[in-house]
Amino acid sequence: MIFIRLSLTLFLVLVFAVPSTSLSMVDLAPRGFVYVPPSDFTEEAADASLHDAQKAIDEMEALNLSITFVTDALQEAERAKSEGDFEQVMELSQLILYVRAESQLMQDELTLFSRDLQSSRASG
């Protein structure tokens, strides 16, 4: 009962204490993500960035990796582009590419671990 009361209290504090601005997916970025601002913030550069981000998501989906976070980030990037915020498009696109790279690395490490485990079971 105490846990429920504390959870409700925390929820209410967060709802009423946090400003009404919404969080960006960048605010939820994994540890290690560092945005490197490009030198070109044109609409053409934003389009290329969105294309690269979509390609990364397609690659993740083909590898059967979770795409929920990156799909949300892409939707936010598309909204930013429609608002003319090309720098936000670039940042979100870089985030998507970072998540793809980290996901692929994690999948590779998991595959290697699984092989080592099977090998040790077979020899053990």
N, C-alpha and C positions, 0 to 999 in steps of 0.2 A: 504494500500500500504506500509505503514511503517512496519507493522507486517511482510509482505512478505519479505521485504528487510532485516529486522533483522533476520528472520529465515534463509534466504539464507546466510547471513553473518556468523551466528552461525554454520551452516552446513559446510561452507568452512573452518572456523577456526578449527572445530573438525576434518575434513578430513585431513587437512594439518598439524595440530599441534600435533595430536596424533601419536605416533610412529606406525610403520606398523605392530607391533605384534598384534595378535588377542586377544580379550578378552576371558577369560574362563567363563564358566557358574558360577564358584565360585565367579567371580567378580560381578555377577548379583544376588548373593544369597540374600534371604530375611534377613531383620534385625533380629538379634537374633541367626543366625546360627554361631556356633563355632565349628571349626574343632578340634578334639582331636586325635592326631596322635597315631595310634596303635603301639604296640611293634614289630609287625611282618609285614615286607614289602616283603614277598615272593610272587612268582607267584601264589602259592596255596591260599594264603590269598587274593590276588587280585581277583582270580576266585570266591572265596566264597563271597567276597564283591559284585562283579558284579551279582552273583546269588541273593543275598539279595535285591539288587537294582531292578533287574528285577521283583522279587516277589512283591516288594512294588508298582511298576508301575502297575502290573497286578491287585493288590488290589484296587488301585486308579481308574483304568479303570472300574472295576466291580462296584464301587460305583458311577460311572458316574461323576468322578472328572476330571478336565482338566489335561492332561498328557503331554502337549506340552513342557513345561519347563524341566520336568524330563526326557522326552525322548531325548531331546537335550543333557542333562547332561549325560545320559547313553551312547549316541553315542560318546561323548567326552571321557568318561571313557574307552570305548572300544578302541578308538584310542590311548589313553595314555598307555593302556596295551600292544598294539601291538608295541609301542615304548619303552616298558620296564620301563615306569614311574609308578611303582606300588604305590608310595605314592599319586600321582595325582588320581589314580583309587580309593584309599581309601577315599580321600577327596571328590571326586564327589559322591561316593556311600553314604557317610554320608550325603551329601547335599540332595540327593534323599530321604533318610529315614527321614530327617528333614522336607522336604516339604510335604511328605506323612502325617506325624504326625500333622503338622500344618493344612493341608487341611482337615483332618478328624475332628480335633478339631473345625475348623470353620464351617464345615457342621453340626456337633452336636449342636453348639451354634445357628446356623440358624434354625435348627429344633425346638429347645427349644423355641426360640423367636416366631416362627410361631405358636406353640402350645399355648403359652401365649397370643398371639394376638387373636387367634380364641376363646380362653376361655373368654377373656375380652369382645369380641364382643358378645358372647353368653349370658353373664351375664349382659352386659351393656345396 
